[in-house]
Amino acid sequence: MEKSVVINDIRNVLVDGIRLAYVRSFGCQLNVSDGEKIKGLLKKAGYDFTEDEHQADIIILNTCAVRESAEDRVFGIIGSMKKLKEEKPSLIIGLAGCMTAQEHIREKIKKSYPQVDFVMGTSAINSLPELLLDCLRGKKFSADTGEYDDFSEQVEQVRESTFKASVPIMFGCNNFCTYCIVPYVRGRERSRRPEDIINEVHQLVEDGYKEIMLLGQNVNSYGNDLENGMSFPELLRELNKLDGDFIIRFMSSHPKDASRELIDTILGCEKVAKHLHLPVQSGSNTVLDRMNRRYTIEKYLETVDYIRRNNPDFSLTTDLIVGFPNETDEEFQATLELIKRVKYDNIYSFIYSRRTGTKAAEIIDTVPEDVKSRRMRELLEVQREISTENYKRFVGRKMRVLVDGVSKKRDGYVTGKSNEFIIAEFEGDRSLVGNFVEIEVTDAMNWAVTGKML
């Protein structure tokens, strides 16, 4: 059935008044972007939105499966919604996102959480109107977790911000790191057509957006699946040509595919941020081998050194997993040595979370949890010292910042991020949010710099 017909049928069912939708996305920025598309379809179907689930006529939880804690959190929320359903039997509850791609999760939902009316896979967002219409017509449970190549190009997004926009350029992953569930829940790599991406970014800039975040599980692989496809560096160069005052960011970038062409492109494009998120995961080659990361620390450092030689101020951030199964003290120490060597501006570190269905989940782990926690504390302490020292390089210098909010720590202050993705805090009012300003950096902390507006 045509989408427009389904949408009209939903509107006809809802003719008796305004209905409210509550959409909550968990996890990565790709999920947030998917949540914006879900909102776009609901808006087209006649729904308004609420931040209070108690006022909602439909609730959709857009889930994350990267860590067990994220799944447990969602199950806790679904459980608490049983009472909402009892108080309001007409309430529709839907589950979307990465959790729904796992068969054991779907079975658990169907068996133990009858308050859930439908589940929708990560690439089945376009099926939302049909699923919703089934529910409105009284169907007890609906599901669509199929894999589709339709990237919902015609779906109008209800964006969370008026000046920062996320633009997925590809979906899925081909790397199969042994700890990661993503290839199993988001499928193989599928790239959007470059002309669709360029047109979307052009329109966003025309609409006044100042920051464009390009998204993919491994943006460096962009275009590999397209016939005569444009490479990721080529895409960056094309976007850099667009008129307007905006900044281009992207994540994530797999180290094995971080070519010198990519680095040269970042350095040579004035609108591309001088920041690279390059997830290393571990400083030990033996751990990287067990993770199936397909690069060595020596190769990784070649990329880092090439960047540093060409731009000493260039900002590097990374992801690190502490306590990968049977990680030894020596392997952990190699990670500490790596962060001292690279001197990241920031790290995103996690204690290993076992994911059913991955290769690493089959390993019997002998490392006690208290040892993993101690290692995490040690890692964070070392990084705090590095970040504080790193940020001092900006003291006394000018920094261009996109203001993105008011300070939660000090009244009369605002915060934003620099070209290098460094958090900056300085005196100013809410009217600055969404604008580029120039500041002079006066001090450095372990999480941000402070300054005064020029």
TAJO-V863711 format. One record per backbone hydrogen bond with DSSP energy under -1.0 kcal/mol. NH is the residue of the N-H (numbers start at 1). CO is the residue of the C=O. E is the energy in kcal/mol with one decimal. If there is no record, write none. Layout:
nh:NH co:CO e:E
nh:NH co:CO e:E
This chain:
nh:6 co:2 e:-2.1
nh:7 co:3 e:-2.9
nh:8 co:4 e:-2.1
nh:9 co:5 e:-2.3
nh:10 co:6 e:-2.3
nh:11 co:7 e:-2.5
nh:12 co:8 e:-2.2
nh:13 co:9 e:-1.8
nh:14 co:10 e:-2.1
nh:15 co:12 e:-1.0
nh:17 co:14 e:-1.9
nh:21 co:48 e:-2.4
nh:22 co:58 e:-2.7
nh:24 co:60 e:-2.3
nh:26 co:62 e:-2.7
nh:32 co:28 e:-1.6
nh:33 co:29 e:-2.4
nh:34 co:30 e:-2.3
nh:35 co:31 e:-2.5
nh:36 co:32 e:-1.7
nh:37 co:33 e:-1.5
nh:38 co:34 e:-2.3
nh:39 co:35 e:-2.2
nh:40 co:36 e:-1.7
nh:41 co:37 e:-2.1
nh:42 co:38 e:-2.1
nh:43 co:39 e:-2.7
nh:44 co:40 e:-2.0
nh:45 co:41 e:-1.5
nh:46 co:43 e:-1.5
nh:47 co:42 e:-2.6
nh:48 co:19 e:-2.7
nh:50 co:21 e:-2.3
nh:55 co:52 e:-1.8
nh:57 co:20 e:-3.2
nh:58 co:20 e:-1.4
nh:59 co:92 e:-2.9
nh:60 co:22 e:-2.6
nh:61 co:94 e:-2.3
nh:62 co:24 e:-3.2
nh:63 co:96 e:-2.8
nh:71 co:67 e:-1.4
nh:72 co:68 e:-2.7
nh:73 co:69 e:-2.0
nh:74 co:70 e:-1.7
nh:75 co:71 e:-2.5
nh:76 co:72 e:-2.2
nh:77 co:73 e:-1.9
nh:78 co:74 e:-2.9
nh:79 co:75 e:-2.5
nh:80 co:76 e:-1.8
nh:82 co:79 e:-1.3
nh:85 co:81 e:-2.1
nh:86 co:82 e:-1.8
nh:87 co:83 e:-2.2
nh:88 co:84 e:-1.8
nh:91 co:88 e:-2.4
nh:92 co:57 e:-2.1
nh:94 co:59 e:-3.3
nh:95 co:118 e:-2.3
nh:96 co:61 e:-3.1
nh:98 co:63 e:-1.7
nh:101 co:98 e:-1.3
nh:102 co:99 e:-1.5
nh:106 co:102 e:-2.3
nh:107 co:103 e:-2.5
nh:108 co:104 e:-1.6
nh:109 co:105 e:-2.6
nh:110 co:106 e:-2.6
nh:111 co:107 e:-2.2
nh:112 co:108 e:-2.8
nh:113 co:109 e:-2.0
nh:116 co:113 e:-2.1
nh:117 co:93 e:-3.0
nh:118 co:93 e:-1.3
nh:119 co:142 e:-1.6
nh:120 co:95 e:-2.5
nh:121 co:144 e:-3.2
nh:124 co:121 e:-1.4
nh:127 co:124 e:-2.2
nh:128 co:125 e:-2.0
nh:131 co:127 e:-2.3
nh:132 co:128 e:-3.0
nh:133 co:129 e:-2.5
nh:134 co:130 e:-2.2
nh:135 co:131 e:-1.8
nh:136 co:132 e:-2.5
nh:137 co:133 e:-1.7
nh:138 co:135 e:-1.7
nh:139 co:134 e:-2.6
nh:142 co:117 e:-2.1
nh:144 co:119 e:-1.7
nh:155 co:152 e:-1.6
nh:158 co:36 e:-2.1
nh:165 co:211 e:-2.8
nh:167 co:213 e:-3.3
nh:169 co:215 e:-2.9
nh:170 co:215 e:-1.1
nh:171 co:190 e:-2.4
nh:173 co:187 e:-2.4
nh:178 co:291 e:-1.9
nh:180 co:177 e:-1.6
nh:184 co:181 e:-1.2
nh:185 co:181 e:-1.2
nh:186 co:182 e:-2.9
nh:190 co:171 e:-2.6
nh:192 co:169 e:-2.5
nh:197 co:193 e:-1.8
nh:198 co:194 e:-2.9
nh:199 co:195 e:-2.2
nh:200 co:196 e:-2.1
nh:201 co:197 e:-2.6
nh:202 co:198 e:-2.6
nh:203 co:199 e:-2.2
nh:204 co:200 e:-2.3
nh:205 co:201 e:-2.6
nh:206 co:202 e:-2.3
nh:207 co:203 e:-1.9
nh:208 co:205 e:-1.5
nh:209 co:204 e:-2.5
nh:210 co:163 e:-2.4
nh:211 co:163 e:-2.0
nh:212 co:247 e:-2.8
nh:213 co:165 e:-2.9
nh:214 co:249 e:-2.9
nh:215 co:167 e:-1.9
nh:216 co:251 e:-1.4
nh:219 co:252 e:-2.5
nh:221 co:218 e:-2.2
nh:222 co:219 e:-1.9
nh:224 co:221 e:-2.1
nh:226 co:223 e:-1.4
nh:229 co:226 e:-1.7
nh:235 co:231 e:-2.3
nh:236 co:232 e:-2.6
nh:237 co:233 e:-2.1
nh:238 co:234 e:-2.0
nh:239 co:235 e:-2.5
nh:240 co:236 e:-2.2
nh:242 co:239 e:-1.3
nh:247 co:210 e:-2.7
nh:248 co:271 e:-3.3
nh:249 co:212 e:-3.1
nh:251 co:214 e:-1.9
nh:253 co:277 e:-1.2
nh:257 co:254 e:-1.7
nh:258 co:255 e:-1.2
nh:259 co:257 e:-1.6
nh:263 co:259 e:-1.9
nh:264 co:260 e:-3.0
nh:265 co:261 e:-2.2
nh:266 co:262 e:-2.5
nh:267 co:263 e:-2.6
nh:268 co:264 e:-1.8
nh:269 co:265 e:-1.3
nh:272 co:269 e:-1.2
nh:273 co:248 e:-2.8
nh:275 co:273 e:-1.7
nh:276 co:315 e:-2.3
nh:278 co:317 e:-2.6
nh:281 co:319 e:-2.9
nh:282 co:280 e:-1.5
nh:288 co:284 e:-2.5
nh:289 co:285 e:-2.2
nh:290 co:286 e:-1.8
nh:291 co:287 e:-2.0
nh:293 co:288 e:-2.3
nh:300 co:296 e:-2.4
nh:301 co:297 e:-2.7
nh:302 co:298 e:-1.3
nh:303 co:299 e:-1.3
nh:304 co:300 e:-1.9
nh:305 co:301 e:-3.1
nh:306 co:302 e:-1.9
nh:307 co:303 e:-2.0
nh:308 co:304 e:-2.6
nh:309 co:305 e:-2.4
nh:310 co:306 e:-1.4
nh:311 co:307 e:-2.2
nh:314 co:311 e:-1.7
nh:315 co:274 e:-2.1
nh:317 co:276 e:-1.9
nh:318 co:346 e:-1.1
nh:320 co:348 e:-2.2
nh:321 co:281 e:-2.4
nh:322 co:350 e:-3.1
nh:327 co:324 e:-2.0
nh:332 co:328 e:-2.3
nh:333 co:329 e:-2.7
nh:334 co:330 e:-1.7
nh:335 co:331 e:-1.1
nh:336 co:332 e:-1.9
nh:337 co:333 e:-2.5
nh:338 co:334 e:-1.8
nh:339 co:335 e:-2.1
nh:340 co:336 e:-1.7
nh:341 co:337 e:-1.9
nh:342 co:338 e:-3.0
nh:343 co:339 e:-2.0
nh:345 co:316 e:-2.5
nh:348 co:318 e:-2.5
nh:350 co:320 e:-2.4
nh:352 co:322 e:-2.9
nh:358 co:355 e:-2.0
nh:360 co:178 e:-2.7
nh:362 co:359 e:-1.7
nh:363 co:360 e:-1.5
nh:372 co:368 e:-1.6
nh:373 co:369 e:-2.3
nh:374 co:370 e:-2.0
nh:375 co:371 e:-2.4
nh:376 co:372 e:-2.2
nh:377 co:373 e:-2.2
nh:378 co:374 e:-2.1
nh:379 co:375 e:-2.6
nh:380 co:376 e:-2.5
nh:381 co:377 e:-2.0
nh:382 co:378 e:-2.1
nh:383 co:379 e:-2.2
nh:384 co:380 e:-2.3
nh:385 co:381 e:-1.6
nh:386 co:382 e:-1.8
nh:387 co:383 e:-3.1
nh:388 co:384 e:-2.1
nh:389 co:385 e:-2.0
nh:390 co:386 e:-3.1
nh:391 co:387 e:-2.7
nh:393 co:390 e:-1.9
nh:394 co:391 e:-1.7
nh:395 co:392 e:-1.1
nh:396 co:441 e:-3.3
nh:397 co:394 e:-2.2
nh:399 co:439 e:-2.5
nh:401 co:437 e:-3.1
nh:402 co:417 e:-2.4
nh:403 co:435 e:-2.4
nh:404 co:415 e:-2.1
nh:405 co:415 e:-1.4
nh:407 co:413 e:-2.6
nh:413 co:410 e:-1.2
nh:414 co:426 e:-3.0
nh:415 co:405 e:-3.0
nh:416 co:424 e:-1.9
nh:417 co:402 e:-1.6
nh:418 co:422 e:-2.2
nh:421 co:418 e:-2.1
nh:424 co:416 e:-2.7
nh:425 co:449 e:-2.3
nh:426 co:414 e:-2.2
nh:428 co:412 e:-2.3
nh:432 co:429 e:-2.1
nh:433 co:430 e:-1.7
nh:434 co:403 e:-3.1
nh:435 co:432 e:-1.9
nh:437 co:401 e:-2.6
nh:439 co:399 e:-2.6
nh:440 co:452 e:-2.8
nh:441 co:397 e:-2.7
nh:442 co:450 e:-2.7
nh:443 co:450 e:-1.7
nh:445 co:448 e:-3.0
nh:449 co:423 e:-2.5
nh:450 co:443 e:-2.3
nh:451 co:425 e:-1.6
nh:452 co:440 e:-2.0
nh:454 co:438 e:-2.9
